[in-house]
Amino acid sequence: MKPKIVFMGTPDFAVESLDAIVEAGYEVGAVVTVPDRKSGRGLKVSYSAVKEYALAHSLPVLQPEKLRDPLFLEELQAVGADIFVVVAFRMLPQAVWGMAPMGTFNLHASLLPQYRGAAPINWAIINGETESGVTTFLLNEKIDEGKILLQSSTPITPEDNAGTLHDRLAAMGRTLVVETLKGLADGKLNPQPQPQQAELRPAPKIFKADCAIDWRRGGKEIFDFVRGLSPYPAATTTMSDGKGGTIEMKIYEVAYERCQHSAAVGSIESDQKKVLKIAVKDGFVMILSLQISGKKRISVGEFLRGYNVLDWKLTI
């Protein structure tokens, strides 16, 4: 008999795993997600991606403001689930993760112990890694430090950005979650402590201030930084337009040309048709697609048709 599940998650990344659990025929006794929020000019109520899926599949939904709320804990206990599955959710108190008789496990978008934290996909690319993956592990009182159940890896190619890697890891995660459920139910998994490594790279939450491009860095670092933040939250830069104004923009895609040159770091070069490049210490970074604040994402060619950048200067 398959164990009864409580699923906890919020964004699109988690929907893949929830869908896999449903498709595999497991009974989902409840879906736990964040409370509804009002957003936009009209303060329209918005649901999490996980709640949208749960409603579409007639799954019971719990949305506690506080995870230690006695009423929530009573409701959760009443579900009578065997296993809790957590994907991209909040840190759980022991009163929650310790409730499930067969354990609570989390799907994390890295090869633990590397990239513990809120933004493992972004930081792996920003740091120039050539491999990533997904890990299922048992929750304990420390963030992302529980015993490992299963792992699956994938290469990170130069063509990847945070968006493509996100989608690939989400698809890999759905498979790994079901394999983990089956292994726990069959008693065939042997949880292993996370290996001790000399250097651990963290994956803290990324804030707006963290997204500004430092044009004093090398071209490869900037290339990885941009693709590690693309399409969300997106790398940013500011330019002065030569008329006393400033233009803030998000940079989604760049290319890097390594070469020697005599141009000043941060200087702008353009043919005003298809090429917009920034001089860096070891070459040039070509901007390929961008978005000016308040407007839509466009190609560099579209941008240059509307703006003369020959007198512009970059904030470095």
KEKE-956184 format. One record per residue: residue in three letters; z, x, y of N, C-alpha, C in turn; residue number from 0. Coordinates in steps of 0.001 Angstrom, whole numbers, padded with zeros to 6 digits. Layout:
   nuro       n_z       n_x       n_y      ca_z      ca_x      ca_y       c_z       c_x       c_y   mido
    ALA         Z         X         Y         Z         X         Y         Z         X         Y    NUM
...
END
This chain:
   nuro       n_z       n_x       n_y      ca_z      ca_x      ca_y       c_z       c_x       c_y   mido
    MET    000000    000838   -001199    000000    000000    000000    000000    000872    001248      0
    LYS   -000889    000541    002192   -000992    001337    003410    000193    001069    004334      1
    PRO    000685    002128    005012    001820    001944    005918    001435    001119    007146      2
    LYS    002415    000452    007712    002237   -000323    008937    002404    000620    010129      3
    ILE    001561    000428    011149    001464    001398    012236    001880    000780    013569      4
    VAL    002552    001569    014398    002642    001324    015833    001837    002426    016510      5
    PHE    000939    002034    017388    000089    003012    018077    000499    003082    019537      6
    MET    000609    004303    020063    000981    004505    021460   -000051    005382    022144      7
    GLY   -000633    004875    023228   -001643    005639    023951   -002074    004931    025216      8
    THR   -002898    005609    026008   -003319    005043    027296   -004815    005162    027574      9
    PRO   -005419    006385    027615   -006791    006509    028114   -007855    006333    027032     10
    ASP   -009114    006526    027451   -010250    006417    026537   -010106    007333    025329     11
    PHE   -009576    008535    025557   -009419    009487    024459   -008636    008871    023304     12
    ALA   -007628    008060    023633   -006789    007449    022603   -007479    006293    021890     13
    VAL   -008423    005650    022568   -009104    004483    021982   -009832    004857    020698     14
    GLU   -010432    006046    020692   -011157    006491    019483   -010230    006469    018266     15
    SER   -009022    006991    018423   -008090    007049    017295   -007598    005668    016892     16
    LEU   -007320    004827    017874   -006888    003465    017563   -007981    002713    016817     17
    ASP   -009216    002885    017252   -010338    002236    016580   -010474    002732    015142     18
    ALA   -010271    004024    014926   -010367    004578    013571   -009296    003989    012665     19
    ILE   -008088    003811    013191   -006999    003226    012411   -007324    001792    012014     20
    VAL   -007858    001035    012968   -008243   -000353    012689   -009373   -000392    011675     21
    GLU   -010387    000465    011868   -011537    000491    010970   -011135    000896    009549     22
    ALA   -010105    001726    009437   -009655    002180    008119   -008799    001138    007401     23
    GLY   -008521    000034    008070   -007816   -001065    007415   -006306   -001023    007495     24
    TYR   -005762   -000191    008387   -004309   -000154    008546   -003852   -001337    009404     25
    GLU   -002680   -001857    009079   -002106   -002916    009897   -001441   -002289    011119     26
    VAL   -001885   -002707    012305   -001286   -002230    013547   -000323   -003300    014037     27
    GLY    000980   -003037    013871    001977   -004029    014218    002166   -004194    015707     28
    ALA    001877   -003136    016475    001979   -003201    017933    001255   -002011    018540     29
    VAL    000742   -002235    019733    000148   -001174    020546    001022   -001017    021785     30
    VAL    001515    000186    022013    002357    000466    023174    001539    001246    024194     31
    THR    001479    000752    025424    000716    001419    026471    001428    001242    027805     32
    VAL    000858    001818    028854    001511    001769    030169    001423    000363    030764     33
    PRO    002338    000028    031660    002253   -001261    032347    000981   -001359    033177     34
    ASP    000535   -002588    033426   -000648   -002810    034256   -000380   -002311    035677     35
    ARG   -001449   -001832    036321   -001316   -001319    037683   -002292   -002043    038607     36
    LYS   -001907   -002157    039877   -002815   -002676    040887   -003503   -001499    041563     37
    SER   -004836   -001607    041696   -005583   -000499    042295   -006771   -001039    043076     38
    GLY   -007340   -000178    043931   -008502   -000574    044719   -008101   -001343    045969     39
    ARG   -009111   -001641    046780   -008846   -002316    048052   -008263   -003707    047869     40
    GLY   -008704   -004382    046825   -008209   -005729    046584   -006962   -005784    045739     41
    LEU   -006410   -004588    045430   -005226   -004484    044568   -005405   -005296    043285     42
    LYS   -006579   -005118    042697   -006884   -005798    041452   -006081   -005182    040317     43
    VAL   -005566   -006029    039451   -004789   -005538    038308   -005735   -004876    037306     44
    SER   -005392   -003662    036908   -006220   -002950    035932   -005402   -002640    034682     45
    TYR   -006071   -002723    033540   -005451   -002432    032253   -005837   -001021    031812     46
    SER   -004994   -000416    030995   -005373    000852    030384   -006501    000608    029387     47
    ALA   -007247    001680    029072   -008336    001568    028099   -007810    001117    026747     48
    VAL   -006617    001578    026386   -006016    001188    025100   -005678   -000299    025094     49
    LYS   -005157   -000831    026209   -004853   -002262    026250   -006133   -003088    026152     50
    GLU   -007184   -002645    026832   -008465   -003360    026756   -008916   -003474    025303     51
    TYR   -008813   -002376    024568   -009204   -002397    023156   -008292   -003321    022363     52
    ALA   -006985   -003221    022598   -006032   -004034    021842   -006274   -005519    022050     53
    LEU   -006521   -005915    023279   -006782   -007331    023563   -008065   -007796    022884     54
    ALA   -009088   -006935    022909   -010369   -007301    022294   -010253   -007447    020785     55
    HIS   -009230   -006826    020184   -009059   -006885    018732   -007787   -007641    018329     56
    SER   -007259   -008407    019278   -006106   -009288    019019   -004905   -008537    018444     57
    LEU   -004634   -007357    018997   -003478   -006566    018574   -002321   -006812    019540     58
    PRO   -001111   -006978    019030    000049   -007189    019910    000256   -005978    020823     59
    VAL    000591   -006228    022097    000740   -005166    023086    002150   -005170    023666     60
    LEU    002747   -003988    023753    004027   -003795    024428    003808   -002828    025588     61
    GLN    004357   -003155    026769    004141   -002338    027965    005462   -002088    028701     62
    PRO    006318   -001276    028139    007622   -001046    028759    007523   -000186    030014     63
    GLU    008310   -000526    031025    008434    000349    032189    009255    001573    031829     64
    LYS    010303    001353    031037    011172    002442    030620    011281    002438    029102     65
    LEU    011054    003592    028509    011033    003684    027053    012425    003601    026427     66
    ARG    013450    003754    027234    014816    003617    026717    015389    002211    026961     67
    ASP    014581    001315    027488    015028   -000054    027740    015474   -000687    026415     68
    PRO    016711   -001165    026331    017212   -001747    025068    016345   -002881    024544     69
    LEU    015790   -003697    025441    014935   -004803    025005    013667   -004279    024344     70
    PHE    013080   -003246    024929    011887   -002635    024324    012216   -002042    022960     71
    LEU    013332   -001344    022862    013712   -000738    021594    013937   -001798    020519     72
    GLU    014485   -002933    020913    014661   -004038    019963    013311   -004576    019505     73
    GLU    012398   -004763    020456    011058   -005265    020110    010341   -004292    019183     74
    LEU    010483   -003004    019475    009820   -001985    018667    010388   -001960    017250     75
    GLN    011707   -002048    017138    012354   -002068    015825    011931   -003288    015027     76
    ALA    011762   -004424    015721    011406   -005677    015048    009999   -005654    014452     77
    VAL    009156   -004743    014944    007792   -004641    014403    007839   -004240    012925     78
    GLY    008826   -003435    012557    008953   -003016    011163    007892   -002037    010720     79
    ALA    007451   -001160    011633    006396   -000202    011300    006951    000963    010484     80
    ASP    006068    001581    009711    006433    002742    008899    006187    004051    009638     81
    ILE    005088    004107    010398    004669    005324    011094    004293    004974    012527     82
    PHE    004684    005831    013473    004221    005724    014857    003161    006801    015084     83
    VAL    002056    006406    015701    000978    007338    016033    000860    007404    017557     84
    VAL    000896    008611    018104    000882    008803    019556   -000338    009628    019938     85
    VAL   -001124    009113    020887   -002296    009834    021385   -002360    009666    022901     86
    ALA   -002192    010753    023632   -002294    010734    025101   -001385    009674    025714     87
    PHE   -000094    009840    025491    000901    008915    026011    001997    009711    026698     88
    ARG    003072    009044    027045    004192    009699    027710    005066    010454    026701     89
    MET    005933    011321    027235    006928    011961    026382    007900    010892    025889     90
    LEU    008156    010888    024594    009008    009864    023996    010445    010354    023837     91
    PRO    011419    009494    024091    012806    009840    023778    013031    009764    022275     92
    GLN    014069    010430    021802    014360    010431    020372    014615    009024    019849     93
    ALA    015136    008137    020705    015386    006759    020284    014106    006080    019834     94
    VAL    012961    006562    020327    011671    005994    019936    011073    006791    018780     95
    TRP    010867    008106    018971    010155    008852    017919    010968    008969    016631     96
    GLY    012287    008814    016725    013103    008888    015529    013240    007573    014785     97
    MET    012602    006526    015290    012769    005188    014717    011918    004971    013466     98
    ALA    010726    005557    013417    009790    005285    012324    010257    005940    011024     99
    PRO    010407    005198    009943    010915    005747    008671    010087    006908    008125    100
    MET    008749    006852    008312    007886    007904    007781    007483    008912    008850    101
    GLY    008076    008811    010018    007831    009803    011063    006913    009319    012172    102
    THR    006932    010071    013262    006059    009838    014413    005225    011088    014622    103
    PHE    003903    010922    014645    003068    012095    014886    002166    011891    016084    104
    ASN    001792    013009    016685    000982    013034    017897   -000342    013737    017606    105
    LEU   -001409    013259    018221   -002687    013970    018211   -002807    014709    019535    106
    HIS   -002985    016025    019473   -003093    016843    020679   -004450    017530    020717    107
    ALA   -005054    017602    021901   -006415    018116    022040   -006446    019626    022254    108
    SER   -005797    020358    021356   -005894    021817    021346   -005491    022299    019964    109
    LEU   -005679    023583    019744   -005209    024211    018522   -003817    024764    018807    110
    LEU   -002814    023940    018598   -001442    024361    018863   -001101    025604    018038    111
    PRO   -000298    026520    018590    000575    026331    019751   -000059    026575    021110    112
    GLN   -001349    026920    021149   -001972    027145    022447   -002220    025823    023178    113
    TYR   -002128    025894    024490   -002429    024789    025395   -001557    023558    025179    114
    ARG   -000238    023816    025111    000702    022708    025181    000703    022181    026609    115
    GLY    000736    020869    026750    000776    020299    028087   -000208    019169    028275    116
    ALA   -000351    018730    029521   -001079    017501    029835   -002592    017653    029903    117
    ALA   -003101    018883    030109   -004550    019039    030341   -005145    020147    029474    118
    PRO   -005017    020056    028159   -005495    021145    027293   -006998    021330    027312    119
    ILE   -007752    020249    027452   -009217    020359    027445   -009688    021127    028673    120
    ASN   -009173    020761    029827   -009576    021433    031068   -009233    022916    031038    121
    TRP   -007996    023236    030666   -007546    024624    030748   -008238    025520    029735    122
    ALA   -008581    024996    028570   -009291    025824    027583   -010622    026318    028148    123
    ILE   -011337    025436    028844   -012628    025828    029418   -012428    026703    030646    124
    ILE   -011486    026337    031512   -011198    027147    032696   -010886    028590    032308    125
    ASN   -010167    028762    031219   -009771    030105    030773   -010839    030816    029952    126
    GLY   -012002    030183    029813   -013110    030848    029132   -013002    030913    027628    127
    GLU   -012224    030019    027022   -012087    030017    025562   -013427    029671    024894    128
    THR   -013607    030182    023702   -014825    029885    022938   -014544    028964    021753    129
    GLU   -013292    028518    021631   -012931    027610    020543   -011832    026672    021010    130
    SER   -011906    025440    020549   -010844    024464    020789   -010697    023642    019518    131
    GLY   -009982    022525    019612   -009814    021688    018439   -008766    020628    018664    132
    VAL   -008371    019980    017596   -007354    018935    017645   -006285    019230    016592    133
    THR   -005068    018818    016898   -003922    019060    016021   -003100    017787    015910    134
    THR   -002680    017443    014700   -001651    016421    014539   -000349    017127    014186    135
    PHE    000740    016663    014817    002037    017294    014582    003147    016266    014727    136
    LEU    004252    016525    014067    005409    015635    014126    006154    015835    015437    137
    LEU    006529    014758    016072    007261    014861    017327    008693    015318    017087    138
    ASN    009197    016091    018043    010623    016423    018087    011055    016388    019542    139
    GLU    012201    016960    019854    012748    016845    021202    012046    017747    022210    140
    LYS    011175    018663    021776    010460    019562    022676    008995    019136    022801    141
    ILE    008421    019362    023979    007055    018908    024249    006040    019744    023462    142
    ASP    005283    019086    022593    004173    019698    021847    004607    020879    020966    143
    GLU    005845    020869    020471    006322    021984    019668    006702    021601    018239    144
    GLY    006404    020372    017816    006774    019934    016484    005945    020584    015385    145
    LYS    006320    020340    014152    005634    020934    013007    004217    020384    012860    146
    ILE    003298    021287    012546    001879    020936    012445    001587    020250    011109    147
    LEU    000804    019192    011173    000356    018479    009979   -001059    018900    009593    148
    LEU   -002015    018689    010500   -003411    019050    010242   -004063    019563    011525    149
    GLN   -005107    020375    011371   -005884    020862    012507   -007365    020865    012168    150
    SER   -008194    020749    013211   -009642    020850    013055   -010191    021529    014303    151
    SER   -011119    022480    014128   -011589    023279    015262   -013066    023039    015555    152
    THR   -013484    023432    016769   -014875    023318    017191   -015170    024422    018199    153
    PRO   -016394    024970    018208   -016738    025968    019228   -016829    025322    020612    154
    ILE   -016534    026099    021632   -016835    025721    023013   -018039    026537    023432    155
    THR   -019137    025877    023757   -020355    026574    024144   -020439    026697    025669    156
    PRO   -021290    027597    026183   -021463    027696    027640   -021999    026409    028261    157
    GLU   -022618    025567    027449   -023154    024298    027961   -022086    023210    028041    158
    ASP   -020938    023420    027429   -019876    022421    027454   -019212    022347    028819    159
    ASN   -018752    021156    029158   -017810    020999    030250   -016658    020152    029736    160
    ALA   -015724    019814    030609   -014555    019055    030155   -014960    017708    029576    161
    GLY   -016021    017120    030107   -016473    015823    029614   -017041    015884    028212    162
    THR   -017907    016844    027943   -018521    016938    026612   -017480    017333    025566    163
    LEU   -016575    018249    025943   -015542    018655    024988   -014570    017506    024730    164
    HIS   -014231    016759    025766   -013376    015573    025615   -013942    014620    024579    165
    ASP   -015237    014318    024706   -015851    013349    023794   -015892    013879    022366    166
    ARG   -016171    015169    022213   -016237    015746    020869   -014853    015777    020217    167
    LEU   -013839    016149    020985   -012487    016193    020431   -011959    014799    020130    168
    ALA   -012340    013814    020941   -011923    012431    020665   -012501    011967    019333    169
    ALA   -013775    012308    019091   -014413    011929    017827   -013772    012676    016654    170
    MET   -013458    013951    016845   -012782    014709    015793   -011375    014159    015553    171
    GLY   -010725    013744    016639   -009370    013233    016545   -009271    011972    015721    172
    ARG   -010268    011090    015841   -010220    009843    015076   -010228    010135    013574    173
    THR   -010988    011147    013181   -011026    011523    011768   -009693    012137    011337    174
    LEU   -009155    013018    012181   -007925    013713    011820   -006734    012757    011756    175
    VAL   -006705    011763    012640   -005596    010797    012626   -005572    010021    011312    176
    VAL   -006727    009574    010871   -006782    008819    009608   -006431    009716    008426    177
    GLU   -006907    010968    008445   -006552    011910    007375   -005047    012153    007355    178
    THR   -004440    012235    008531   -002993    012457    008616   -002226    011253    008094    179
    LEU   -002658    010059    008458   -002008    008849    007941   -002067    008802    006423    180
    LYS   -003231    009106    005874   -003394    009080    004416   -002501    010143    003760    181
    GLY   -002461    011331    004365   -001649    012399    003798   -000164    012095    003833    182
    LEU    000301    011494    004914    001712    011117    004995    002048    010017    003989    183
    ALA    001141    009042    003880    001377    007938    002943    001402    008429    001500    184
    ASP    000562    009414    001197    000486    009949   -000176    001537    011022   -000443    185
    GLY    002239    011440    000605    003234    012492    000440    002639    013852    000162    186
    LYS    001385    014073    000603    000689    015315    000268    000652    016324    001414    187
    LEU    001227    015974    002569    001223    016906    003687    002519    017709    003705    188
    ASN    002373    018971    004040    003519    019874    004121    003619    020390    005551    189
    PRO    004387    019727    006413    004463    020136    007826    004880    021592    007965    190
    GLN    004161    022320    008825    004415    023743    009006    004860    024029    010446    191
    PRO    005880    024886    010618    006268    025273    011983    005088    025895    012713    192
    GLN    005026    025692    014012    003950    026299    014779    004094    027814    014753    193
    PRO    002976    028528    014571    003056    029993    014482    003539    030615    015783    194
    GLN    004267    031718    015649    004715    032469    016814    003568    033351    017300    195
    GLN    003230    033240    018583    002157    034053    019149    002670    034798    020367    196
    ALA    002143    036010    020540    002640    036874    021621    002377    036266    022992    197
    GLU    001198    035678    023160    000842    035103    024451    000478    033631    024266    198
    LEU    001176    032766    024968    000879    031341    024933    000274    030911    026259    199
    ARG   -000828    030197    026176   -001464    029693    027391   -001095    028222    027561    200
    PRO   -000448    027883    028674   -000021    026499    028887   -001160    025636    029437    201
    ALA   -000948    024328    029454   -001954    023395    029964   -001286    022354    030853    202
    PRO   -000739    022791    031988   -000026    021852    032859   -000971    020835    033498    203
    LYS   -000385    019760    033989   -001148    018738    034691   -001868    019360    035878    204
    ILE   -003081    018897    036156   -003891    019441    037245   -003817    018497    038443    205
    PHE   -003449    019049    039587   -003349    018279    040822   -004517    018624    041747    206
    LYS   -004682    017816    042797   -005796    018007    043727   -005829    019425    044293    207
    ALA   -004674    019953    044630   -004612    021290    045216   -005073    022379    044249    208
    ASP   -005046    022086    042955   -005454    023066    041953   -006963    023147    041791    209
    CYS   -007700    022222    042416   -009139    022089    042146   -010023    022866    043109    210
    ALA   -009438    023483    044135   -010248    024215    045108   -010798    025502    044502    211
    ILE   -012087    025734    044683   -012731    026941    044165   -012324    028139    045020    212
    ASP   -011904    029200    044374   -011621    030461    045051   -012862    031337    044914    213
    TRP   -013661    031393    045971   -014940    032101    045911   -014769    033617    045874    214
    ARG   -013525    034081    045966   -013278    035524    045853   -013225    035973    044400    215
    ARG   -013193    035035    043484   -013162    035373    042061   -014551    035757    041571    216
    GLY   -014603    036265    040357   -015882    036633    039768   -016712    035409    039404    217
    GLY   -018018    035613    039275   -018922    034501    039002   -018631    033779    037703    218
    LYS   -018310    034529    036648   -018003    033885    035361   -016742    033037    035473    219
    GLU   -015727    033519    036174   -014511    032736    036368   -014798    031436    037115    220
    ILE   -015626    031507    038134   -015970    030305    038906   -016790    029346    038051    221
    PHE   -017728    029885    037278   -018536    029067    036362   -017643    028302    035400    222
    ASP   -016670    028986    034797   -015758    028332    033859   -014842    027332    034573    223
    PHE   -014412    027676    035780   -013545    026792    036548   -014244    025468    036847    224
    VAL   -015496    025546    037268   -016241    024329    037615   -016462    023461    036387    225
    ARG   -016913    024046    035292   -017184    023219    034115   -015890    022736    033456    226
    GLY   -014798    023472    033651   -013514    023027    033121   -012944    021833    033858    227
    LEU   -013451    021557    035052   -012987    020415    035839   -014056    019333    035972    228
    SER   -015169    019503    035294   -016276    018543    035400   -016358    017654    034160    229
    PRO   -016488    016345    034343   -016690    015612    035599   -015411    015183    036298    230
    TYR   -014262    015397    035650   -013031    014944    036273   -011923    015953    036034    231
    PRO   -011154    016286    037057   -011129    015742    038423   -012165    016330    039367    232
    ALA   -012862    017368    038951   -013945    018040    039683   -013421    019135    040606    233
    ALA   -014106    020279    040543   -013819    021389    041446   -014234    021008    042861    234
    THR   -013555    021565    043850   -013841    021196    045239   -014038    022436    046099    235
    THR   -014743    022232    047209   -014890    023286    048205   -015111    022634    049562    236
    THR   -014937    023418    050610   -015120    022923    051974   -016058    023853    052722    237
    MET   -017005    023252    053457   -017934    024025    054273   -017882    023530    055710    238
    SER   -018065    024455    056667   -018222    024054    058062   -019710    023938    058358    239
    ASP   -020076    022903    059115   -021498    022591    059295   -022142    023279    060494    240
    GLY   -021432    024203    061130   -022011    024903    062270   -021950    024123    063558    241
    LYS   -021430    022901    063514   -021343    022054    064708   -019894    021640    064993    242
    GLY   -018983    022336    064366   -017580    022021    064569   -016996    021081    063539    243
    GLY   -017838    020571    062650   -017370    019659    061616   -017211    020350    060276    244
    THR   -016510    019698    059363   -016351    020233    058011   -016843    019219    056992    245
    ILE   -017374    019732    055913   -017884    018909    054815   -017082    019237    053570    246
    GLU   -016398    018244    053015   -015688    018426    051757   -016575    017918    050620    247
    MET   -016634    018641    049555   -017491    018233    048441   -016881    018597    047104    248
    LYS   -017271    017812    046096   -016953    018136    044716   -018158    018834    044100    249
    ILE   -017894    019849    043322   -018954    020607    042655   -018863    020332    041159    250
    TYR   -019936    019790    040595   -019921    019390    039194   -020611    020370    038256    251
    GLU   -021585    021093    038790   -022387    021944    037906   -022883    023154    038682    252
    VAL   -022713    024333    038090   -023204    025562    038703   -023837    026445    037629    253
    ALA   -024588    027425    038088   -025091    028487    037223   -024658    029807    037845    254
    TYR   -024636    030838    037034   -024158    032141    037516   -025194    033214    037238    255
    GLU   -025528    033955    038297   -026459    035079    038187   -025683    036368    038487    256
    ARG   -025532    037199    037489   -024806    038461    037683   -025764    039504    038250    257
    CYS   -025395    040102    039360   -026245    041119    039969   -025467    041858    041061    258
    GLN   -026013    042980    041501   -025466    043701    042633   -026161    043215    043904    259
    HIS   -025416    043139    044998   -026014    042685    046256   -025155    043195    047405    260
    SER   -025663    043044    048599   -024931    043497    049789   -024437    042334    050632    261
    ALA   -024610    041097    050148   -024187    039919    050917   -022669    039817    050946    262
    ALA   -022156    039249    052012   -020717    039050    052136   -020256    037971    051161    263
    VAL   -019108    038194    050518   -018565    037196    049605   -018346    035879    050344    264
    GLY   -018869    034803    049772   -018741    033485    050381   -019900    033096    051278    265
    SER   -020841    034013    051499   -022000    033665    052339   -022948    032741    051587    266
    ILE   -023635    031891    052332   -024507    030863    051760   -025959    031287    051906    267
    GLU   -026722    031179    050834   -028158    031430    050870   -028893    030222    050303    268
    SER   -029997    029841    050943   -030743    028662    050496   -032189    028736    050945    269
    ASP   -033079    028144    050140   -034474    027996    050539   -034711    026629    051181    270
    GLN   -033629    025850    051314   -033658    024496    051893   -034530    023523    051080    271
    LYS   -034792    023889    049821   -035575    023010    048946   -034840    022725    047639    272
    LYS   -034622    023773    046849   -034002    023581    045541   -032885    024568    045238    273
    VAL   -032702    025546    046104   -031748    026609    045814   -030637    026637    046865    274
    LEU   -029407    026582    046382   -028220    026754    047221   -027274    027646    046437    275
    LYS   -027089    028866    046935   -026257    029783    046176   -025233    030462    047077    276
    ILE   -024129    030806    046435   -023007    031413    047126   -022825    032830    046596    277
    ALA   -022698    033770    047504   -022470    035154    047094   -021025    035337    046630    278
    VAL   -020865    035936    045465   -019541    036304    044955   -019561    037807    044694    279
    LYS   -018445    038361    044323   -018328    039820    044268   -019231    040472    043232    280
    ASP   -019637    039720    042219   -020463    040317    041165   -021760    039554    040934    281
    GLY   -022250    038856    041949   -023512    038129    041804   -023585    036917    042701    282
    PHE   -024260    035884    042189   -024405    034639    042944   -024072    033446    042045    283
    VAL   -023427    032451    042625   -023175    031187    041946   -024097    030153    042559    284
    MET   -024975    029574    041733   -025914    028548    042189   -025309    027164    041987    285
    ILE   -025219    026397    043061   -024730    025030    042952   -025879    024138    042493    286
    LEU   -025653    023339    041449   -026703    022512    040863   -026501    021019    041124    287
    SER   -025263    020553    041126   -025000    019147    041457   -023652    019044    042152    288
    LEU   -023544    018068    043054   -022370    017979    043907   -022198    016555    044412    289
    GLN   -021110    016336    045102   -020825    015032    045695   -020067    015237    046990    290
    ILE   -020656    014775    048081   -019967    014814    049364   -018962    013676    049396    291
    SER   -017824    013926    050017   -016766    012925    050081   -017296    011583    050578    292
    GLY   -017039    010545    049807   -017455    009203    050172   -018852    008822    049737    293
    LYS   -019575    009749    049102   -020941    009467    048656   -021059    009679    047149    294
    LYS   -022243    009436    046599   -022430    009555    045158   -022821    010980    044773    295
    ARG   -022704    011278    043493   -023104    012580    042969   -024616    012719    043055    296
    ILE   -025089    013879    043514   -026522    014124    043653   -026856    015542    043198    297
    SER   -028148    015787    042981   -028613    017135    042646   -028652    017964    043924    298
    VAL   -028700    019286    043765   -028742    020144    044936   -030030    019922    045727    299
    GLY   -031134    019581    045032   -032386    019293    045726   -032262    018082    046640    300
    GLU   -031636    017028    046135   -031402    015846    046961   -030511    016178    048154    301
    PHE   -029520    016978    047935   -028610    017375    049005   -029345    018145    050093    302
    LEU   -030185    019097    049702   -030874    019938    050680   -031921    019165    051480    303
    ARG   -032410    018068    050939   -033346    017238    051698   -032654    016532    052862    304
    GLY   -031348    016393    052766   -030625    015680    053809   -029795    016558    054728    305
    TYR   -029607    017830    054345   -028735    018708    055128   -029371    020089    055281    306
    ASN   -029327    020611    056490   -029763    021975    056757   -028531    022871    056692    307
    VAL   -028457    023709    055664   -027242    024488    055432   -027340    025924    055940    308
    LEU   -028423    026274    056610   -028629    027663    056987   -027584    028174    057976    309
    ASP   -026980    027266    058745   -025929    027680    059694   -024528    027362    059180    310
    TRP   -024441    026895    057941   -023143    026508    057396   -022341    027732    056963    311
    LYS   -021047    027539    056930   -020167    028606    056448   -019187    028005    055439    312
    LEU   -018805    028827    054497   -017945    028390    053395   -016498    028770    053685    313
    THR   -015582    027853    053354   -014160    028171    053437   -013761    028852    052134    314
    ILE   -013363    030097    052218   -012986    030828    051005   -011495    031143    050991    315
END
